[in-house]
Amino acid sequence: MNILNIFSLILEAATAVLGVWLGVVGKKFYGWLIALTFAIYVVYDLSRFLNRALPAHDLLFFAASASIFSAVWLLAKQN
């Protein structure tokens, strides 16, 4: 894993944490959806880093895609 992958993993984790912050402090449901999306990305990237296979990784990516779509939909509805 190169340095760019490591920085990407750090940014994904930070985004997940900020999503939780939006959910807790900001009381925004889309924050939880953002957190879920990026937590899935962190799990996937860590599994690649540790050379571990993920069962049903297609299902995980579908869940991440559905989660971020829902978050963006909720944000769009606010405006």
C-alpha positions as CSV (number, residue, x, y, z in Angstrom):
1,M,0.0,0.0,0.0
2,N,1.5,3.3,-1.0
3,I,1.4,6.6,0.8
4,L,-1.6,7.8,-1.2
5,N,-3.7,4.9,-0.1
6,I,-2.8,5.6,3.5
7,F,-3.8,9.2,3.2
8,S,-7.0,8.2,1.5
9,L,-7.7,5.8,4.4
10,I,-7.1,8.6,6.9
11,L,-9.4,10.9,5.1
12,E,-12.1,8.3,4.9
13,A,-11.9,7.7,8.6
14,A,-12.0,11.4,9.3
15,T,-15.0,11.8,7.1
16,A,-16.8,9.0,9.0
17,V,-16.0,10.7,12.3
18,L,-17.3,14.0,11.0
19,G,-20.5,12.2,9.8
20,V,-21.0,10.9,13.3
21,W,-20.4,14.4,14.6
22,L,-23.1,15.8,12.2
23,G,-25.4,13.0,13.5
24,V,-24.9,13.6,17.2
25,V,-24.1,17.3,17.6
26,G,-26.0,18.6,14.5
27,K,-28.8,16.2,14.9
28,K,-28.7,15.6,11.1
29,F,-29.7,12.1,9.9
30,Y,-27.7,12.5,6.8
31,G,-24.6,12.7,9.0
32,W,-25.2,9.1,10.1
33,L,-25.6,8.1,6.4
34,I,-22.3,9.8,5.6
35,A,-20.6,8.0,8.5
36,L,-21.9,4.7,7.4
37,T,-20.7,5.2,3.8
38,F,-17.2,6.1,4.8
39,A,-17.0,3.5,7.6
40,I,-17.7,0.9,4.9
41,Y,-14.9,2.4,2.8
42,V,-12.5,2.2,5.7
43,V,-13.4,-1.4,6.4
44,Y,-12.9,-2.3,2.7
45,D,-9.6,-0.4,2.4
46,L,-8.3,-1.9,5.7
47,S,-9.2,-5.4,4.4
48,R,-7.1,-4.7,1.3
49,F,-4.3,-3.4,3.5
50,L,-4.3,-6.5,5.7
51,N,-4.8,-8.9,2.7
52,R,-8.1,-10.2,4.1
53,A,-11.1,-11.1,1.9
54,L,-14.4,-9.5,2.6
55,P,-17.5,-11.6,2.3
56,A,-20.1,-10.0,0.1
57,H,-18.0,-7.0,-0.8
58,D,-20.5,-6.2,-3.6
59,L,-23.3,-5.9,-1.0
60,L,-21.1,-3.6,1.1
61,F,-20.5,-1.3,-1.8
62,F,-24.2,-1.3,-2.6
63,A,-24.9,-0.3,1.0
64,A,-22.3,2.5,0.8
65,S,-23.7,3.7,-2.5
66,A,-27.3,3.7,-1.2
67,S,-26.2,5.4,2.0
68,I,-24.4,8.3,0.3
69,F,-27.2,8.6,-2.3
70,S,-29.7,9.0,0.6
71,A,-27.6,11.5,2.3
72,V,-27.2,13.7,-0.8
73,W,-31.0,13.3,-1.4
74,L,-31.7,14.6,2.1
75,L,-29.3,17.5,1.6
76,A,-30.9,18.4,-1.7
77,K,-34.4,18.4,-0.1
78,Q,-33.2,21.0,2.5
79,N,-32.6,23.6,-0.2
